[in-house]
């Protein structure tokens, strides 16, 4: 029997919080173990339960500015295996860049009005738990621009490599799965970055951004 993912929820609006809890709790693959209505309370329940995933509003008391983003950055240092899904009322590329700029394979940034689509939040929770980043399609469009169409320039092997990058695999794991040398994998990844025009100076980690572009393409094709 599969052990359900342990999730804690941080949201100061009672109605929104209850909607999230019921939406996740109705699925047997998820166990919502605790909730909090402010950032200090959320830190406490995370310390108490050691969850697999944290779902948090981007704006939490006491300041209601960017507490969710700052918490995600903290957890990257203290508990890197914990996935974080940040929910926002507004599309903010700057917040997305901050969330993903130092990596972020276990991070998601969703707009709240996207949650009306049944299963969207559930998919995001499972994705970050498995090391796959998720970014709301409207924010991806603002960040990646025309890079999306460049994915058609990738070779079949490069697409295989990119799919594994999007799945959170390391270079060594990709080499083993595709029976390649690590150096060959690095060459493929560098070629992918070049074709997608992902410069080293990009504000968002190139590996994460490439995974987001692939994920968006995959959703469109579905």
Protein Blocks (a to p, Z undefined) as FASTA:
>chain_A
ZZddddddddfblklmmmmmmmmmmpmkbccfbdcfbfklmmmmmmmnopabdcddfbdc
fklpmlmmmmmmmmmmmmmmbccddddfbdcfklmmmmmmngjflgccddfklmmpghkl
mmmmmmmmnopacddfklmmmmnmmmmmmmmmpcfklmmmmmmmmnopafklmmmmnopa
fklmmmmmmmmmmmnopafklmbdfklmmmmmmmmmmmmmZZ
